[in-house]
Amino acid sequence: MLQLKNIQNNERYISANYLPEGSSVEGFIKIDKTTGEIVEQKKADGYGLMHAISALQRLLDTPSTVKLRDRVVSWY
């Protein structure tokens, strides 16, 4: 499980900080909305990078006018 925090969504990019469960160091991901390419990333301690990327990719089609809230991402 991880938390996506401070999700920023504009015309060109979507980005968020992410914090894996049990970690004290946040990571950061920024994705270009037109290409889907990761343009910036800072890896958090532990696991979760790919899950955070997948969660943000699912939000790529969200219009920039929609304010996104922090989210909890879980998997099994």
RALIN-V906161 format. One record per run of one state. SS is the DSSP state (H for helix, E for strand, L for the rest). FROM is the first residue (numbers start at 1). LEN is the number of residues. Records with the same first field share a line. If there is no record, write none. Layout:
# RALIN-V906161
SS: FROM-LEN / FROM-LEN
This chain:
# RALIN-V906161
L: 1-1 / 10-3 / 21-6 / 33-5 / 43-6 / 58-13 / 74-3
E: 2-8 / 13-8 / 27-6 / 38-5 / 71-3
H: 49-9
